[in-house]
Amino acid sequence: MENNHSSSGRGEGRGGRQGGGGLRRNPRFGPRPARVCPFCAQKVKYIDFKAADQLRRYLTDRGKIKARRKIGTCSKHQRRLAIAIKRARHIALLPFVSEVSRGD
């Protein structure tokens, strides 16, 4: 029997996009430079959970932890950052939810 799939079998991924997963190219500016982890650049070994002002930069306006691809951290430091934020939330240095989403 013959398969009647609508896909042409060309390896199109989600959304019908073609091509490899290489660098995105902007025709005017060329490839973007590689983003460097801010913690690796400063050679940070320990992310202090008591430094709430610094940790607040890595939260959205709703109080959620920002994604790695948005802030440019490496996986090791993103895990450590998440742990530090969760510890700071637990001892009430950072909010679990922002004021806006609470409805107060």
C-alpha positions in Angstrom: 0.0 0.0 0.0 1.0 3.5 -0.6 1.3 6.2 2.1 -0.8 9.3 1.4 1.1 11.7 3.7 1.0 15.4 2.9 4.7 15.7 3.7 7.0 15.4 0.7 9.6 13.6 2.7 12.3 16.2 2.2 13.1 16.4 5.9 11.1 19.5 6.6 11.0 20.2 10.3 8.4 22.0 12.3 6.6 24.7 10.5 7.9 23.7 7.1 11.3 25.2 7.6 14.2 23.8 5.7 17.9 23.8 6.2 20.4 22.9 8.9 20.7 24.3 12.4 23.7 26.5 11.6 24.3 30.1 12.4 21.5 32.5 11.6 22.7 35.0 9.1 21.4 38.5 8.7 22.4 39.5 5.2 23.4 43.0 6.3 25.4 42.2 9.4 26.6 38.6 9.0 26.5 36.0 11.8 26.1 37.1 15.4 29.1 36.8 17.7 28.9 34.0 20.2 27.3 35.1 23.5 29.5 34.6 26.5 28.1 33.5 29.9 28.3 36.6 32.2 29.3 34.3 35.1 32.1 32.6 33.1 33.4 36.0 32.0 33.7 37.1 35.6 35.0 33.7 36.7 32.3 33.3 39.3 32.5 30.0 41.2 29.7 30.5 43.6 26.4 32.4 43.0 25.4 34.0 46.4 21.7 33.6 47.1 21.9 36.5 49.6 22.7 39.0 46.8 19.0 39.5 46.0 19.6 42.7 43.9 21.9 40.8 41.5 19.5 37.8 41.3 16.6 40.0 40.5 18.1 40.8 37.1 17.5 37.2 36.1 13.8 37.2 36.9 11.0 38.3 34.6 8.5 40.9 35.7 6.2 38.1 36.8 8.9 36.6 39.0 9.8 33.6 36.8 13.4 32.6 36.1 14.6 33.8 32.7 15.6 31.2 30.1 19.3 30.5 29.3 18.8 31.6 25.7 17.6 35.0 26.9 20.4 35.8 29.4 23.2 33.9 27.8 24.3 31.7 30.7 26.0 28.4 30.3 24.2 25.3 31.5 26.4 24.9 34.6 25.8 28.5 35.8 22.1 28.4 34.9 21.6 25.5 37.2 23.5 27.2 40.0 21.5 30.4 39.3 18.2 28.6 39.6 19.3 27.0 42.9 20.4 30.5 44.3 17.1 32.1 43.2 15.1 29.2 44.8 17.1 29.6 48.1 16.5 33.3 48.1 12.8 32.8 47.6 12.7 30.3 50.4 14.1 32.8 52.9 11.9 35.6 51.5 14.6 37.7 49.8 12.9 37.2 46.4 9.2 36.8 45.7 7.7 33.6 44.3 5.2 35.7 42.4 5.2 39.4 41.5 2.7 41.9 42.9 1.0 42.3 39.5 0.1 38.6 39.1 -1.2 38.4 42.7 -3.9 41.0 42.1 -3.3 42.9 45.3 
